[in-house]
């Protein structure tokens, strides 16, 4: 395994966390676009869990909920890596705070629906990330942060390459 000194590892973790937050912002607020998408509905708030998750046929669309959960798992892992001494409740409150901030921004700028289901599913993803970190800590002992940092670096590079490839291929489609 690659040997990264603790000080450099923490700096790398902070850089990777910043890239993750930028990607999360691009996903949630910009909907993977380069302009801010304004909803036709205006400002919408849903405070009833799962109400906004039903499709036109009356069936719950679990795909969006799954994506929200998966998107926030890294937040739980990064929170544990960067704030290891925080108690579980403080970590969860930080996750709830960030996901609530995203929903409030969507409401203020009318760029999406402010939905309690999103807050709940995002928080669940963060809690799952905290659990994954706890399991890895038991299995890897003192090497946990080193292993996660290396894996995060690899996945971040792959994700950035994928986005670059998509942008390049999109550019070619426009040119043709």
C-alpha positions as CSV (number, residue, x, y, z in Angstrom):
1,X,0.0,0.0,0.0
2,X,1.1,3.6,-0.6
3,X,2.7,5.1,2.5
4,X,1.3,8.6,3.2
5,X,2.6,10.6,6.2
6,X,-0.2,11.6,8.6
7,X,0.1,15.3,8.0
8,X,0.0,14.9,4.2
9,X,-2.8,12.4,4.6
10,X,-4.9,14.9,6.5
11,X,-4.3,17.5,3.9
12,X,-5.2,15.0,1.1
13,X,-8.4,14.1,3.1
14,X,-9.4,17.8,3.3
15,X,-8.8,18.3,-0.5
16,X,-10.8,15.1,-1.3
17,X,-13.6,16.3,1.1
18,X,-13.7,19.7,-0.7
19,X,-13.9,18.0,-4.1
20,X,-16.7,15.8,-2.7
21,X,-18.6,18.8,-1.4
22,X,-18.3,20.6,-4.8
23,X,-19.6,17.5,-6.5
24,X,-22.5,17.2,-4.0
25,X,-23.3,20.8,-4.6
26,X,-23.2,20.3,-8.4
27,X,-25.5,17.3,-8.0
28,X,-28.1,18.8,-5.6
29,X,-28.2,22.4,-6.5
30,X,-27.2,22.4,-10.2
31,X,-28.7,19.0,-11.1
32,X,-25.4,18.1,-12.9
33,X,-25.8,21.2,-15.2
34,X,-23.7,24.3,-15.6
35,X,-26.6,26.7,-15.1
36,X,-29.0,26.9,-12.2
37,X,-32.2,25.0,-13.1
38,X,-35.2,27.0,-12.0
39,X,-38.3,24.9,-11.3
40,X,-41.5,25.8,-13.1
41,X,-43.4,25.3,-9.9
42,X,-41.6,28.1,-8.0
43,X,-40.9,27.5,-4.4
44,X,-42.2,24.2,-3.0
45,X,-41.8,22.8,0.5
46,X,-42.9,19.3,1.4
47,X,-42.9,18.5,5.1
48,X,-44.7,15.1,4.7
49,X,-42.2,12.2,4.4
50,X,-42.4,10.3,1.1
51,X,-45.2,12.5,-0.2
52,X,-43.0,14.0,-3.0
53,X,-41.7,10.5,-3.9
54,X,-44.8,9.2,-5.5
55,X,-44.9,8.9,-9.3
56,X,-47.9,9.7,-11.5
57,X,-49.0,6.0,-11.1
58,X,-49.2,6.3,-7.3
59,X,-46.1,4.1,-6.8
60,X,-43.1,5.3,-4.7
61,X,-40.0,6.1,-6.8
62,X,-37.3,4.6,-4.7
63,X,-34.5,5.4,-7.2
64,X,-34.3,9.1,-6.0
65,X,-34.2,8.0,-2.4
66,X,-31.5,5.5,-3.1
67,X,-29.4,8.1,-4.9
68,X,-29.8,10.5,-2.0
69,X,-28.7,7.8,0.5
70,X,-25.7,6.8,-1.7
71,X,-24.6,10.4,-2.3
72,X,-24.4,11.1,1.5
73,X,-22.6,7.9,2.6
74,X,-19.2,9.6,1.9
75,X,-20.2,12.6,4.1
76,X,-20.6,10.2,7.1
77,X,-17.2,8.7,6.4
78,X,-15.5,12.0,5.9
79,X,-17.1,13.4,9.1
80,X,-15.6,10.5,11.0
81,X,-12.2,10.9,9.4
82,X,-12.0,14.7,10.0
83,X,-13.9,14.9,13.3
84,X,-13.0,11.5,15.0
85,X,-13.5,12.9,18.5
86,X,-17.0,14.2,17.9
87,X,-19.7,12.0,19.5
88,X,-22.1,10.2,17.2
89,X,-24.9,12.7,17.8
90,X,-22.7,15.7,16.9
91,X,-21.7,14.0,13.7
92,X,-25.4,13.3,12.8
93,X,-26.3,16.9,13.6
94,X,-23.6,18.1,11.2
95,X,-25.0,15.9,8.5
96,X,-28.6,17.1,9.2
97,X,-27.3,20.7,9.1
98,X,-25.7,20.3,5.7
99,X,-28.6,18.5,4.1
100,X,-31.0,21.1,5.6
101,X,-28.9,23.9,4.2
102,X,-29.1,22.3,0.7
103,X,-32.9,22.1,1.0
104,X,-33.2,25.7,2.3
105,X,-31.0,27.0,-0.6
106,X,-33.2,25.1,-3.1
107,X,-36.3,26.8,-1.5
108,X,-34.8,30.3,-1.4
109,X,-33.6,30.3,-5.0
110,X,-36.5,28.2,-6.3
111,X,-34.1,25.7,-7.9
112,X,-35.7,22.5,-6.6
113,X,-38.2,21.2,-4.1
114,X,-37.4,21.5,-0.4
115,X,-38.4,18.0,0.7
116,X,-38.3,16.4,4.1
117,X,-37.8,13.0,2.4
118,X,-34.5,14.3,1.0
119,X,-33.4,15.4,4.5
120,X,-34.3,12.0,5.9
121,X,-32.7,10.0,3.1
122,X,-29.5,12.2,3.1
123,X,-29.2,11.8,6.9
124,X,-29.7,8.1,6.6
125,X,-26.9,8.0,4.0
126,X,-24.6,9.9,6.4
127,X,-25.5,7.6,9.3
128,X,-24.7,4.6,7.1
129,X,-21.3,6.2,6.3
130,X,-20.6,6.6,10.0
131,X,-21.5,2.9,10.4
132,X,-19.2,1.9,7.5
133,X,-16.4,3.9,9.1
134,X,-16.9,2.2,12.5
135,X,-16.8,-1.3,10.8
136,X,-13.7,-0.4,8.9
137,X,-12.1,0.9,12.1
138,X,-12.7,-2.4,13.8
139,X,-11.3,-4.4,10.8
140,X,-8.4,-2.1,9.9
141,X,-7.4,-0.8,13.3
142,X,-5.0,2.1,13.0
143,X,-4.8,1.9,9.2
144,X,-8.4,3.0,8.6
145,X,-7.8,6.6,7.6
146,X,-4.9,5.7,5.4
147,X,-6.9,3.0,3.5
148,X,-10.0,5.2,3.1
149,X,-7.9,8.2,1.9
150,X,-6.2,6.1,-0.7
151,X,-9.6,4.6,-1.9
152,X,-11.2,8.1,-1.9
153,X,-8.3,9.4,-3.9
154,X,-8.7,6.6,-6.5
155,X,-12.5,7.0,-6.7
156,X,-12.2,10.8,-6.9
157,X,-9.7,10.6,-9.8
158,X,-12.0,8.1,-11.6
159,X,-15.1,10.3,-11.0
160,X,-13.3,13.4,-12.3
161,X,-12.1,11.4,-15.4
162,X,-15.7,10.2,-16.0
163,X,-17.1,13.7,-15.8
164,X,-14.3,15.0,-18.1
165,X,-15.1,12.2,-20.5
166,X,-18.8,13.0,-20.4
167,X,-18.1,16.6,-21.0
168,X,-15.8,15.9,-23.9
169,X,-18.2,13.4,-25.5
170,X,-21.1,15.9,-25.0
171,X,-18.9,18.6,-26.7
172,X,-18.4,16.2,-29.7
173,X,-22.1,15.6,-29.9
174,X,-22.8,19.3,-30.1
175,X,-20.1,19.8,-32.8
176,X,-21.4,17.1,-35.1
